[in-house]
Amino acid sequence: MQNLLRLAVAALTALPLTACAAGTGSEGPVALTWWQGPNADKPTQAAVAACTRDGKYTIKVETLPEGSDKQREQLVRRLSAKDRAVNLITMDVVWTAEFAEAGWILPLPAGTAATVTEGTLGGALKSATWEGKVYAAPLLSGSQLLWYRKSRAEQAGIDPAKGELTWDELIKAAGGLPEGQRGVATPGNRYEGYTVFINALVASAGGQVVDAQGKPGLDSDAGRAAAGVISSLATGPAALTGISTLDEETMRAAFEKGEASFMTNWGYVYAAAAERAAKEPEFKKVFDDYGWARYPRVTAGVPSAPPLGGSNIAVGAGTPEDQRDSAFAALACLTSTQSQKGFMLDAGIPAARSSVYDDAEVRARFPFADVMRDSIAEAAPRPMVRKYNALSTAIQTAFHPPASVTPETAAKAGAALAEAVGQ
């Protein structure tokens, strides 16, 4: 279970792997490297076996360290040195702009791009594209849903399943529940998940953290609306103790314990709860009460723009010329519909292609498949900018702790963001 949790919480981050590249001109199949993150061994090896069956190329998988930051650090060091052994890399969805702009990854040939984008959900496809070119193939995706206790939602007088619930309505309804059950669990710690949350709120309010020209957009009505939601969550009737330290796992714990009756989180929480329910009869009662719905709205009548997570595969620019055709072929195969189904069933992380959600096995395992598919299709990717790390740090700092957030925070965050991205 710990492997599942570590992998699924990293639905925000990449799942990078490796394989050694043979020297150019060697006889036999082309030897490729795939840099991938830890865990998910079973679907990874299954995908590699399927894609190397015809013997045209081989793929050796080696594991990058735990954590997106450490993975990025190692990849950047190798890519900037044009390492010939970095052929296939699994990237966090927020790395595309930086890696493409730096010339570290190659744009996909037209034929490969057509293959990997066919049937790919809109939010996932945006994360693989930079300045009109497709630079990566979505492998895994994911969005956050609103998870809730069905009995408590009914008691509170709301029906989240309609997908029309606003944050204000949710907070007010939750605040009317008995003490000890009123919590609405959302990210509040200073980490990447908090940036994901803020970006989704701004996008749901009709704004952009950074526009297409790179200009910060937090000092806006949308930024102030996002600040208002955070302030209400931190200081209103549904506030959870310790909100400033909440992340995916602490939110999940609060929800499973019943301290929170509502929670925004990734799809992995369902698989984790199902596994626990199979072992603990008492918890099965809690699991049977799980409900799920579209991410809450900021503005009534305007659909939300849910968070987007996942990972994409790209081809490293240091790949020798005579290995590139094989690398692009492997990229297309590793991200095929069958491969994505395997990752979804064995690792619990949603696929990036729409057709996977129609599969009978997937639908049996993930009863929330339709809501997840729609959420990914209409999700709001985080800003595609070269200085993403600086951007994320500036946002987290300006909006933390959540209890200190006021409408004026949006302007302060906008100024900090402008400095961070050089605007």
C-alpha positions, -999 to 999 in steps of 0.1 A, spaced: 0 0 0 28 24 7 41 20 -28 6 28 -41 3 59 -19 38 73 -28 30 68 -65 -5 82 -65 3 113 -44 28 120 -71 0 122 -96 12 159 -95 47 148 -105 65 127 -129 71 90 -128 107 91 -144 128 56 -154 162 47 -174 177 25 -199 213 24 -213 218 35 -248 241 15 -271 267 32 -291 258 43 -326 266 19 -352 263 -12 -330 247 -43 -344 214 -57 -332 184 -38 -318 188 -2 -307 193 1 -270 173 29 -254 171 44 -220 139 54 -202 143 75 -171 114 69 -148 105 75 -112 102 49 -85 73 24 -80 48 11 -106 72 -17 -115 45 -41 -127 28 -18 -153 62 -4 -163 77 -39 -170 46 -50 -188 47 -19 -211 84 -25 -218 78 -62 -226 50 -54 -250 69 -26 -268 101 -46 -272 85 -78 -284 94 -74 -320 131 -70 -312 136 -37 -331 148 -19 -299 154 -27 -262 145 -6 -232 163 -8 -199 145 9 -170 165 26 -142 149 45 -114 153 81 -105 151 92 -69 120 98 -49 105 133 -53 99 155 -83 126 180 -73 153 154 -71 141 138 -103 142 171 -121 176 180 -107 191 148 -120 175 151 -154 184 187 -159 221 179 -152 221 151 -177 200 169 -204 220 201 -202 251 180 -208 234 164 -239 238 130 -224 235 105 -252 221 79 -228 190 100 -220 166 88 -247 132 86 -230 122 106 -200 90 107 -180 84 143 -170 61 161 -146 34 179 -166 49 213 -156 83 207 -171 74 208 -207 79 245 -213 112 247 -195 126 216 -211 114 225 -246 126 261 -244 160 250 -232 163 226 -261 166 196 -238 138 176 -255 128 171 -291 95 180 -307 76 150 -319 75 142 -357 41 149 -372 33 112 -375 42 105 -339 24 136 -327 -8 125 -345 -6 90 -329 0 101 -293 -26 129 -294 -55 109 -309 -81 105 -282 -60 123 -256 -80 143 -231 -77 181 -235 -61 190 -202 -34 163 -207 -27 174 -242 -22 210 -232 5 199 -208 25 182 -236 24 212 -259 46 242 -261 43 271 -285 21 251 -309 43 220 -310 38 187 -293 69 178 -273 57 149 -253 32 120 -251 9 120 -221 13 87 -202 -7 92 -171 -31 120 -161 -54 128 -133 -75 155 -118 -88 162 -83 -124 154 -74 -146 165 -45 -148 135 -22 -176 134 4 -194 113 29 -228 107 12 -247 105 45 -232 138 58 -238 156 25 -275 146 27 -276 157 64 -261 190 53 -288 194 26 -266 194 -5 -261 171 -35 -225 174 -47 -231 147 -74 -249 173 -95 -215 190 -100 -228 225 -95 -218 231 -59 -199 263 -53 -172 267 -26 -194 292 -7 -223 267 -7 -200 238 4 -184 257 32 -218 270 45 -234 235 43 -204 218 60 -205 244 88 -239 233 97 -228 197 105 -221 186 141 -189 197 157 -160 174 147 -175 166 113 -175 201 97 -142 200 80 -135 206 44 -100 193 36 -80 212 10 -43 218 6 -28 244 29 8 235 34 36 253 16 43 228 -12 35 222 -48 0 210 -40 -9 244 -27 1 260 -60 -21 234 -78 -50 244 -55 -45 282 -60 -41 278 -98 -74 258 -100 -93 285 -80 -80 313 -102 -88 294 -134 -123 284 -120 -129 322 -114 -121 329 -151 -85 341 -147 -49 329 -152 -20 329 -128 1 338 -159 -13 346 -193 0 335 -227 25 364 -228 39 355 -194 22 384 -176 11 376 -140 -27 377 -135 -32 373 -98 -38 410 -91 -73 406 -106 -109 398 -98 -101 361 -103 -71 363 -79 -92 381 -53 -120 355 -57 -94 327 -51 -81 345 -20 -117 347 -7 -122 310 -10 -89 303 8 -98 327 36 -132 311 41 -118 277 42 -92 287 68 -113 309 90 -149 299 83 -172 273 100 -156 244 80 -120 252 89 -99 222 99 -73 225 127 -39 225 112 -50 236 77 -16 253 71 0 218 72 -25 199 51 -13 179 20 -28 150 2 -20 124 28 -31 145 59 -63 154 40 -70 118 33 -64 109 70 -88 136 82 -114 124 57 -110 87 67 -112 96 104 -144 117 98 -129 150 110 -135 162 74 -168 153 57 -155 167 24 -121 167 7 -105 176 -26 -80 150 -37 -67 128 -65 -82 95 -75 -57 74 -56 -77 80 -24 -104 56 -36 -80 27 -43 -63 33 -9 -97 33 9 -108 1 -10 -77 -16 1 -82 -6 37 -119 -16 36 -109 -51 24 -89 -56 56 -109 -37 82 -147 -45 84 -154 -14 104 -138 9 78 -159 -8 51 -189 11 64 -170 44 59 -159 33 24 -194 24 14 -204 60 23 -178 75 -2 -192 99 -28 -174 118 -55 -182 148 -77 -168 174 -100 -144 200 -83 -164 228 -67 -171 260 -86 -159 295 -76 -187 313 -94 -223 300 -96 -233 290 -131 -196 287 -143 -181 252 -145 -150 247 -124 -115 242 -139 -102 213 -119 -65 207 -111 -44 187 -135 -17 162 -126 1 134 -144 32 127 -164 44 128 -200 72 110 -219 96 130 -241 127 122 -261 160 137 -249 178 160 -274 211 142 -267 197 110 -283 220 101 -313 204 107 -348 204 71 -357 184 62 -325 157 88 -327 133 70 -349 134 41 -325 130 64 -295 99 81 -310 84 46 -319 90 35 -283 75 67 -269 43 60 -290 41 24 -278 48 31 -241 19 56 -241 -5 35 -261 -41 29 -249 -32 -6 -237 -2 7 -217 -22 34 -201 -49 9 -191 -22 -12 -174 -9 17 -154 -45 27 -144 -54 -8 -132 -21 -17 -116 -9 17 -102 -43 34 -97 -35 65 -117 -59 77 -143 -52 75 -180 -48 104 -204 -68 88 -233 -105 90 -233 -111 54 -246 -95 38 -215 -124 50 -194 -148 30 -215 -130 -3 -208 -151 -27 -187 -123 -36 -163 -115 1 -157 -151 10 -151 -155 -18 -126 -124 -7 -106 -131 30 -109 -168 38 -106 -159 75 -108 -144 70 -142 -168 94 -161 -164 122 -136 -126 118 -137 -125 118 -175 -146 150 -177 -124 166 -151 -92 159 -170 -107 170 -203 -116 204 -187 -88 207 -163 -66 238 -158 -29 230 -163 -5 249 -142 13 278 -160 36 268 -188 66 290 -181 104 284 -181 108 296 -145 81 274 -131 99 265 -99 103 302 -90 67 309 -99 54 281 -76 76 292 -47 64 328 -50 27 317 -50 31 293 -21 49 320 0 24 348 -7 -7 328 2 7 311 33 -5 305 59 -41 302 46 -55 320 77 -36 351 68 -50 354 33 -72 385 25 -83 401 -8 -51 422 -6 -31 390 -8 -38 387 -45 -20 420 -53 10 410 -31 12 377 -48 10 393 -82 39 415 -74 59 386 -60 51 366 -91 61 393 -115 95 395 -98 99 357 -98 92 353 -136 110 385 -146 79 406 -156 
